Amino acid sequence: MKNILVLCTGNSCRSQMAHGYLNHYSKGKATIFSAGIETHGVNPKAIAIMSEDGIDISQHTSNLVTEYSTVEFDYIITVCDHANENCPFIPSKNAIRLHHNFFDPSKIEGSIEDTHSAFTKARNEIKEYCEKFVQKCL
């Protein structure tokens, strides 16, 4: 069983969505963790947009990366440039580190339609990445 950490700045949107899709696509072949270098709580709009695609992340929690200091990870995936550049040292000896800077939907302000469109865009990018990751790495 592989251990995968998805890391973002606040562990509220992008890392939570990736966590949900990696759980879905890995079908029990991996244990998925998500964390942030800060915690901002799970964004309700992320929960809602994932629910539209049949993925329930409503029970996820926003966690600090330091909470997983004793876990030996096989993969560490950073999903934003800020986390990639400011991530504290994670002592997983053999972890493969991957990075993809996903669009941040939480930064979009505007109408309900504008924010929904932003979350849909981010979700779809993350979904595609996670599906390909699982096919290639698991």
Secondary structure, 3 states (H helix, E strand, C coil): CEEEEEEECCCCCHHHHHHHHHHHHHCCCEEEEEEECCCCCCCHHHHHHHHHCCCCCCCCCCCEHHHHCCCCCCEEEECCHHHHHHCCCCCCCCCEEEECCCCCHHHCCCCHHHHHHHHHHHHHHHHHHHHHHHHHHC
